[in-house]
Amino acid sequence: MTTAAAVSDVLVSAESAVVGRRIFEGAKKLTRAALVGLGVMILSAPVVAAQSPVKAARIGVLAGGTASTQAVGLEAFRQGLNELGYVEGRNIVIEYRYAEGKPERLPALAAELARLKIDLILTAGDHGVRAAKQASQTIPIVAALAGDMVGPGYVASLARPGGNITGLTTLQSELSAKRLELLKTAFPKVSRVAILGNPNNADNVAGFKESEVAARALRIQLLPLDVRRADDLEGAFLAALRARVDALIAIGDALLLSYRARIIDFAAKNRLPAMYGSEDYMDAGGLMFYGPNVADMYRRAATYVDKILKGAKPGDLPIEQPTKYELVINLKTARALGLTIPQSMLLRADRVIE
């Protein structure tokens, strides 16, 4: 081999060594970068987990009526939740169960909700509270509106309920006496009044007792008409006709409310002045209503739900009373029945339906 060729081989070998070192160094850098990237992924994994969506709370709604009869209250409840940052389907799930005017279905529906391991039950009325309490002694229960919760033993007191129930009371018994008084004020000649009520509803029973006290003072004779199921309605109507009553009161009850069209139709056909225990009767053509604003109470019930989901114990949350009572008069219905509403009553009304 010549000297020139030897020099050339040396240069090629040196160049190959340099290239080899560069490849090795590049590989080391690549490996180091991959390891650093892998480390970043490992270290950041807990952060990603911490930022994952929070599990949505599950609320069970136990309703005695139908989706339509409960629509106003439940829409107000959802609005109340939205105002507090809860969005149905995003951070809160609501399971709806309707008894459809059949109180006997409520215990089974309440038990079904309890099996779903929900975080809370929202209900209303004596039947609903009773069924929810029988279904669970531990799941928090919020009553959007209920009558006497102390008498039946649902809670220890309004100030400190104890147990797993809280919410809002309608003071149903006191309202019954007031409705009778307003009916007499609007129609002074009324002397025999039929009262439709559900004897299986503790609120209705307490309300009738208060009405009896008011009736004696107003010199009114009361005719109790018990309606435990839909089949009892016709018999109750016949009894009212036989007794020749001159007015009608329907106490607030999910069963009665479900058949409000039949009750209103009976009053209209017989030209009976009627007072109702739920504002839903008014939009169906009822004559008069006096009671709390149901939408307002359901909206306020959302605040109880919020507090309980944030850790408050239902037994420590005082039961609230209505802050607003409304007198609603349907003047259109009055004209159709040939009844005259005194101007003084119209002025007292919070809403007059023309």
KASUL-V269822 format. One record per pair of residues at least 24 apart in sequence whose ideal C-beta (glycine too) atoms are under 8 Angstrom apart, sorted by the first residue. I is the first residue (numbers start at 1). J is the second residue. If there is no record, write none. Layout:
# KASUL-V269822
I,J
I,J
This chain:
# KASUL-V269822
53,91
54,91
56,90
56,91
56,92
56,93
57,86
57,91
57,92
57,93
57,119
57,120
57,309
58,92
58,93
58,94
58,95
58,116
58,117
58,118
58,119
58,120
59,92
59,93
59,94
59,95
59,118
59,119
59,120
59,121
59,122
59,305
60,94
60,95
60,97
60,113
60,114
60,116
60,118
60,120
60,121
60,122
61,94
61,95
61,96
61,97
61,121
61,122
61,123
62,97
62,106
62,109
62,110
62,113
62,121
62,122
62,123
62,128
62,131
62,132
63,96
63,97
63,98
63,99
63,123
63,124
63,128
63,254
64,98
64,99
64,101
64,103
64,106
64,124
64,125
64,127
64,128
64,254
64,255
65,98
65,99
65,100
65,101
65,254
65,257
65,258
66,98
66,100
66,101
66,258
67,96
67,98
69,101
69,254
69,257
69,258
69,260
69,280
70,98
72,279
72,280
72,294
72,295
72,298
73,124
73,144
73,145
73,294
73,295
73,297
73,298
74,298
75,295
76,294
76,295
76,296
76,298
76,299
77,122
77,144
77,298
77,299
77,301
77,302
79,299
79,302
80,298
80,299
80,300
80,301
80,302
80,303
81,302
81,305
81,306
83,302
84,302
84,303
84,306
86,302
86,306
99,127
99,254
100,258
101,230
101,254
101,255
101,257
101,258
101,259
102,229
102,255
103,127
103,198
103,200
103,201
103,254
103,255
106,130
106,131
107,131
107,134
107,135
110,134
110,135
110,136
111,135
114,139
119,308
119,309
120,305
120,308
120,309
122,301
122,305
124,254
125,201
125,203
125,252
125,253
125,254
126,152
126,201
126,202
126,203
126,204
127,200
127,201
127,254
128,254
129,154
129,165
130,154
130,202
132,165
133,164
133,165
136,164
137,163
137,164
138,164
139,164
140,164
140,165
140,166
140,308
140,313
140,314
141,165
141,166
141,167
141,314
142,166
142,167
142,301
142,304
142,305
142,308
142,314
143,167
143,168
143,169
143,301
143,319
144,168
144,297
144,298
144,301
145,169
145,170
145,292
145,294
145,297
145,298
146,170
146,203
147,171
147,172
147,173
147,202
147,203
147,206
147,207
148,172
148,173
148,202
148,203
148,206
149,319
151,202
151,206
152,202
155,319
158,318
158,319
158,321
159,318
159,319
160,315
160,316
160,318
161,314
161,315
161,316
161,317
161,318
161,319
162,315
163,314
163,315
164,314
164,315
165,314
165,315
166,304
166,314
166,315
166,317
166,318
166,319
167,301
167,304
167,319
167,320
168,297
168,300
168,301
168,319
168,320
168,321
168,322
169,319
169,320
169,321
169,322
170,203
170,252
170,291
170,292
170,297
170,322
171,321
171,322
172,203
172,204
172,206
172,207
172,251
172,252
172,277
173,203
173,206
173,207
173,209
173,210
174,210
175,207
175,277
175,290
175,291
175,292
175,325
176,207
176,208
176,210
176,211
176,214
176,249
176,251
176,277
177,210
177,211
177,213
177,214
178,290
179,211
179,249
179,275
179,277
179,290
179,291
180,211
180,214
180,215
180,218
180,220
180,249
180,275
181,214
181,218
182,275
182,288
182,290
182,327
182,345
183,247
183,249
183,273
183,275
183,288
184,218
184,220
185,342
185,345
186,273
186,288
186,341
186,342
186,345
187,247
187,273
187,339
189,246
190,220
190,246
190,247
190,273
191,219
191,220
191,221
191,246
192,220
192,221
192,223
192,243
192,244
192,245
192,246
192,247
193,220
193,221
193,222
193,223
193,245
193,246
193,247
193,248
193,249
194,222
194,223
194,225
194,236
194,239
194,240
194,243
194,245
194,247
194,248
194,249
195,222
195,223
195,224
195,225
195,248
195,249
195,250
195,251
196,225
196,227
196,236
196,248
196,249
196,250
196,251
196,256
196,263
197,224
197,225
197,226
197,227
197,250
197,251
197,253
197,256
198,226
198,227
198,228
198,251
198,253
198,255
198,256
199,226
199,228
200,228
201,251
201,253
203,251
203,252
203,253
204,251
204,252
204,253
207,251
207,277
208,251
211,249
227,253
227,255
227,256
228,255
229,255
230,255
230,258
230,259
233,259
233,262
233,263
237,266
240,266
241,270
245,272
246,272
246,273
247,272
247,273
247,274
247,275
248,272
248,273
248,274
248,275
249,274
249,275
249,276
249,277
250,274
250,275
250,276
250,277
250,281
251,277
252,277
252,278
252,291
253,277
257,281
260,284
260,286
268,333
268,336
268,337
271,337
271,338
271,339
273,337
273,339
279,326
279,328
282,328
282,330
282,353
285,330
285,333
286,330
286,333
287,329
287,330
287,333
287,334
287,337
287,339
288,327
288,328
288,329
288,330
289,326
289,327
289,328
290,325
290,326
290,327
290,328
291,325
291,326
292,322
292,324
292,325
292,326
293,322
293,324
293,325
293,326
296,322
296,323
296,324
297,322
326,350
326,351
327,351
328,352
328,353
329,353
